[in-house]
Amino acid sequence: MQWSVSIQLMWDGLPFPDRVRAAAAAGFDLVDLWDQRQSDIDGVAAACRETGIGINGFFGTRDTQLCDPAAKGDVLDEISRNLDVAVRVGARQLHVFSNAIRPGGLVVPAPDLPVERLLDACAETLEAAADRVAGSGVQLVLEHLNTVFLPGYLWDDAATSVELAQRIGRFDQVAAVFDSFHQQLTHGRLAETLDAGLPWFGRVDLAQVPGRFEPGEGEIDLGYLLRLLGERGWDRTVTFETTPKAGDPERAVRAIQNLIAEHARTTARADARAAQPEGR
């Protein structure tokens, strides 16, 4: 696996390039962002080159309405603009949303159409978007979000994102995201949902409920989810999209490092058992 951290939420008292440096010093392989227009993306890219880590991804859409059949052209234009930036800075993923999301987390309601028609509109636009990103090395990842804090958002279940990714059938271009925070708030059944959609998840995001805090500060057994990923041989990117409890990023980093270290020990023990001859 590769380990990423969202620098939108961590080290938020620092300029974005210094957040990259902090992430590199903490041992992360990659960083994730939200809106690259507000993130000093060129400074981030320079800091990544300086420290030897990479940009995993940032928003591919935010202003446009993927679930609106009339907005296809606008969505594709927004994706193209962000794709140009992603290619320029070497980012690997663009985060795609079902609805437009205004500043402050205000979700623009979907058109008054049956859910099936809204999902058909998403699939139609994603098919065209897959053609746009093909050959670029950039993958579109479909973000499910909770409707507790983001009422009106269409993709409120990781299973919905998986179904859309399967419908497109082009994993290199369109994958789903599994986010423990959002899934626990809306539908729960984390291990079952993660396991069922595993081949279609391009990224797994980990954070606790409540509070979106670091490992050990909530109700989710994040270590169990990592063990499941290891047992299934899933080796893609895990992003810690966490808000440091009490505003202490160094405490959050220690908790994440401890979780990763425990995962490494568990994996090593499992590998050692598997390597033993039968009968031992």
Buried (B, 14 or more C-beta within 10 A) or exposed (E): BBBBBBBBBBBEEBEBBBBBBBBBEBEBBBBBBBBBBEBBBBBBBBBBEEBEBBBBBBBBBBBBBBBBBEBBEBBBBBBEBBBEBBEEBEBBBBBBBBBBBEEEEEBBEBEEBEEEEBBBBBBEBBBEBBEBBEEEEBBBBBBBBBBEEBEBBBBBBBBBBBBBBBBBEBBEBBBBBBBBBBBBBBBEBBEEBBBEBBEBBBBBBBBBBEEBBBBBBBEBEBBEBBBBBBEEEBEEBBBBBBBBBEEEBEBBBBBBBBBBEBBEEBBEEEEEEEEEEEEE
